[in-house]
Amino acid sequence: MSVVKIVGIVLIAAGVLGLVYGSFSYTKETHSTKIGSLELSMKDKKRVNVPVWAGVGAMVAGGLLLLAPRKS
């Protein structure tokens, strides 16, 4: 299987996941302080929305990569 086909499959899978879930969240540690044995930290939870056009675009691009003729 060529690299182009693998990238096409990954793009299709990412597009489907983007359409199904619509967003994802992650936690980012912003500040951390240690005073003696006391440790304080701040964590922010961020949410990223995936636009519908990005999911559809990834699926279309992946499909085009899978259907593209191979150069010999």
Secondary structure, DSSP 8 states (H G I E B T S, - for coil): --HHHHHHHHHHHHHHHHHHH-EEEEEEEEEEEEETTEEEEEEEEEEEE--HHHHHHHHHHHHHHHHS----
